[in-house]
Amino acid sequence: MERLSAEWIERELASARHCGELRAWRDRLAEAFPKHLLAADPLGWNRRLNRVHDALIRRAVELAERAMKEEGSGTAPLPYAFVLYGSGGRGEQTMWSDQDNGLIYADPPDEEMEERAKRYFEALAEKIGANLLQAGYPPCSGGVICTNVNWRKTLSEYKAMLREWLDDPAWENVRYLLIAADMRTVYGNAEIGAAALDDLFERVAADPAMLKYMLHNTLYHKVSLGVFGQLIKERYGEDAGGVDVKYGAYIPIVNGLRLLALEAGVRFTSTEERIAALVRAGKVDEEIGGDWEESLSIALKLRNETPYQEQEGYYTTRGKLTAEQLTKERVRELKLCLRIGIDLQKYVKKAVLKE
């Protein structure tokens, strides 16, 4: 499989007849992709992996649409966008990523269509969720999923929800705003997905004070490097002696760059593309952008090297490198990544407070 192009895999997935075939491909991914991570460019490797994830998810939605039609519910009564959040929205899913998704559909013209659309998209969301479960994607533990009515709305309802959060920037509301900022349409009408976030970007541009509320959430996860340059390791349990790569390296980096992108009005969701856009816009020096890209590359590679296991039919991980995995080379890479991460968090704080 490692010699097959992403384009060929996408074509094969597009012709999958049922979710069992999608799960078979997911298993092949888990077996083949990690073998070539060490020898590959991590950012290129990540892009290839996520093209396949996108193709798997798109086919799961298409199969749900087909099932609706075969059952007599017809086709979608209104245009809609099936969107991803979290690592899926950023195009940075690992081998074991779960479901973080939503569904946004066009505003109905009348009450009759409103009720019809509500019934259709509720049923469609249930089928999509079930298909993704069969394909090996467990539901988001935080409930950010299209089967949750909070993340399945008309465009106007979705925009109203964002405005409520913007008007009341309490911690939890700001957390949801930052989740929404990573939203990316993976299937359907991309214009609906883009329009859903217009108010967020317009509000931040008009009221930079909103960035200060977002800063607290953004800096919540600290980089796992001590004041004397030592790795902050897990002290107890089965991960004792290991390092939390997800929350100690990767999350601080992507969170910081997301906030800088919001401040600059950058609409890309990929962290790699956000860095490039900030450099192109002259918001940051090319050398600093290069450091951020290197840090992201290391974090993505190490995150995908953390041990994973199959549990209840799903691939899971605790996101931590074990003590045995902390070779001299990995420690060197990790410390470089973390030092850049600390500088990034300082840069973000200074930029936001100045704004």
Secondary structure by P-SEA (a helix, b strand, c coil): cccccaaaaaaaaaacccaaaaaaaaaaaaccccccccccaaaaaaaaaaaaaaaaaaaaaaaaaaaaaaaccccccbbbbbccccccccccccccccccccccccccccaaaaaaaaaaaaaaaaaaaaaaaaacccccccccccccccccccaaaaaaaaaaaaacccaaaaaaaaaaaacccccccaaaaaaaaaaaaaaaaaccaaaaaaaaaaacccccccccccccccccccccccccccccccaaaaaaaaaaaaaaccccccaaaaaaaaaaaccccaaaaaaaaaaaaaaaaaaaacbbbbcccbbbbccccccccccaaaaaaaaaaaaaaaaaaaaaaaaaaac
